[in-house]
Amino acid sequence: MQKSYKRFVIKATALPLREPENTFTVHVSIRKDTGRYSDETPFESGKIFATENEALEAGIQLGTQQIDSGFRPKNTVTSEDLVGLQD
């Protein structure tokens, strides 16, 4: 499930769990595309849901809450940032 929200794209993916049987968790990514590059930040809910639809709806809600609370994408690392770094 995907939703555009305040210049971000929230994508929720329901993942089936082995135990408890017939339950789901949700993986959420928030992406901001500036036209020159795209930043995508993943989140895990850590919660268990009874249905796939319930997990997806909770994932979208988690994404909107993150954005509303001042979410900023993680810094992008480019090859220029790595110049001069040693092992």
C-alpha positions in Angstrom: 0.0 0.0 0.0 1.3 3.4 -0.9 0.2 7.0 0.0 1.4 10.4 -0.9 1.5 12.7 2.1 3.0 16.2 2.5 5.6 15.8 -0.4 6.6 12.3 0.9 5.6 8.8 -0.3 4.7 6.3 2.5 4.9 2.7 1.5 3.7 0.0 3.9 4.4 -3.7 3.3 2.6 -6.4 5.5 4.9 -9.3 6.4 3.4 -12.6 7.6 4.8 -14.0 10.8 5.5 -17.6 11.6 4.2 -17.2 15.2 1.6 -16.5 16.2 0.2 -18.2 13.1 -1.9 -16.1 10.7 -0.6 -12.8 12.0 1.4 -9.9 10.4 3.8 -7.2 11.1 4.5 -4.1 8.9 7.6 -2.6 7.3 7.3 1.1 6.4 9.4 3.3 4.2 9.2 7.0 3.8 10.6 8.5 0.6 11.2 12.0 -0.4 12.0 12.7 -4.1 13.6 16.0 -4.8 14.0 15.4 -8.5 17.8 15.3 -8.3 17.9 12.4 -5.8 15.6 10.3 -3.7 15.9 9.7 0.1 14.2 6.6 1.5 14.2 5.7 5.2 12.8 2.4 6.5 10.9 1.8 9.8 9.7 -1.3 11.5 6.5 -1.2 13.6 7.5 -4.0 16.0 3.8 -4.8 16.5 1.7 -7.8 15.6 -1.6 -7.5 13.6 -4.5 -9.9 13.2 -4.9 -9.2 9.4 -2.9 -8.0 6.5 -5.2 -5.0 6.0 -4.9 -4.0 9.6 -1.0 -4.1 9.3 -1.1 -2.0 6.1 -3.4 0.7 7.6 -1.2 0.8 10.8 1.9 1.2 8.6 0.4 4.2 6.8 -0.6 5.7 10.1 3.0 5.2 11.4 4.4 7.0 8.4 2.0 9.9 8.7 2.8 10.2 12.4 6.6 10.2 11.7 6.1 13.0 9.1 3.9 15.1 11.3 6.4 14.8 14.2 9.1 16.5 12.1 10.6 13.5 10.2 13.7 14.3 8.1 15.3 11.8 5.7 18.6 10.3 6.8 21.6 12.0 5.3 22.6 10.8 1.8 26.2 9.6 1.5 27.8 10.2 -1.8 31.2 9.0 -3.2 32.5 12.6 -2.7 31.9 12.2 1.1 34.2 9.2 1.1 37.2 10.9 -0.4 40.1 10.9 2.1 38.6 8.3 4.4 40.8 5.4 5.3 40.1 1.9 6.7 
